[in-house]
């Protein structure tokens, strides 16, 4: 049954990622918005829904290791594994003016999230501050987008069909992620792995599979802006939205092992992403280096277990 849940979850994620990217690209045209902004909002935030549901459920169940580890581990997975794979498929071009805004938001969100976690407890006041910062970022991103010129056509679906693809894709992604995480957590728990390790690895990778499939599909379709925007938007939303909403629902006490190692690994990966983004292009060599760094991170976890 565990294997069937994992296989079935992955199949739903593949279908959902395909539908979501097709719908998002068409909505970028119909709404007069760039693929980057669509990636930051509809795609980036939409594919983070599994992380949100998982962290809230874990916090309510008294499992802060899974709740916090899911956020930290997902951001690591998004950058090192998912963007690394996407860059190996096809080098990712980064839009300079938009990334200067979004890269700054990514850096500030990472520092803000690290700050509240290092305090030793993420209470409701901190959660409110994180959610308010997310709302401010969305407002600035929307206002900045209005001044950008029209872009070439990126899709041919009509608005109702595009919305249907987005809604259906998100529904499949959520169902697939839930099945996959349930199977993976059952498997890991049977092996006696600690809660914190499950959070930053099995749960984080499982809930990041929507981002994985969406970014890889976008890269294969030569829609690098959506692939990159998906990662940036998801990471901002993971910290400000997921950590913030979870803390509003249930205050969190982060496990010491996550604060001692995983949090700093996430900050390092975020800094590397920003540096690469400022160069305007993430090539295959950088993608390979990201994958090697993620393998090293997993090896370090295994060695310390």
C-alpha positions, 0 to 999 in steps of 0.5 A, a space after each residue: 500500500 505504501 508503494 502504491 501511494 508513492 507511485 500514485 502520488 507521483 503520477 498525479 504530480 506529473 499530470 498536475 504540473 503539466 496542466 498548471 504550467 500550460 494554464 499559467 503561461 496562457 494566463 500571463 498573456 490573457 491578464 497582460 502579466 509576465 510569465 515571471 509574475 505568474 510564476 511568482 504568484 499562481 505557480 509559485 504559491 499554488 505549488 506551495 499549498 502542500 507545504 502549507 497543509 503539511 506544516 499546519 497539520 504537523 503543528 496541530 499534531 504536536 510535531 514542530 520538527 516536521 512543521 519547521 523542517 518542512 519549510 527549511 528543507 523545502 527551500 533547500 530542495 527547491 534551490 539545490 535539487 529542483 533548480 539544479 535539475 532544471 538548469 541541467 535540462 536547459 540553462 535558465 535565463 533570469 530577467 534582471 530588473 524583476 529579479 532585483 526586486 524579487 531577489 531582494 525579497 527572497 534575501 529579506 524573507 530568508 533573514 527574517 525567517 532565520 531571525 524568528 527561528 533563532 529566537 527559539 520560538 515562533 509565536 503568533 506575533 512573529 507569524 503575523 509579522 511574516 504574513 504582513 511581510 508577504 502581503 507587502 511583497 505581493 503589493 510591491 510585485 504587483 505595482 512593479 509589474 504594471 510599469 513593465 512593457 507588454 511581452 510576447 505571447 506565451 500561450 494560446 488557451 482562452 481564459 476559461 480553459 486556462 483557468 480550468 487548467 490551473 485549477 485542475 492542475 493545482 487539485 492534482 498537485 495537492 492530491 498527489 503530494 498528499 498521497 506521496 507524503 503519506 506513503 513516504 512518512 509511513 516508510 520513514 517512520 517504519 525505519 525509525 528516522 527522527 522527526 526532524 530528519 523526516 521533516 527536512 528530507 522525506 516530507 520536504 522533498 515530497 511536498 516540493 515535488 509539485 515545484 519539481 514537476 512544474 519547474 522541469 516541465 517549464 524548462 522543457 517547454 523553454 519557459 525559463 521565467 516560469 521555472 525560475 519564478 516558481 522557485 523564487 516565489 515558492 521560497 518566499 511563500 514557504 518562509 513568509 506564508 507557510 511559517 507565518 500561517 502555521 505560527 498563527 495557528 499554532 506557535 512553534 518551537 524549532 528543534 535544536 538540530 535544525 537551528 544548528 545545521 539545516 537553517 544555515 544550509 538553507 541560508 547558504 543555498 539562498 545566498 548562492 541562488 541570489 548570486 547566480 540570479 544576478 549573473 542573469 543566467 544559470 547554466 548547466 555547470 551551476 546546475 551540476 554544482 547545485 545537485 552536488 551540494 544537495 548530495 553533500 547535504 544529505 550525506 552530512 545528515 546521514 553521517 550525523 544521524 
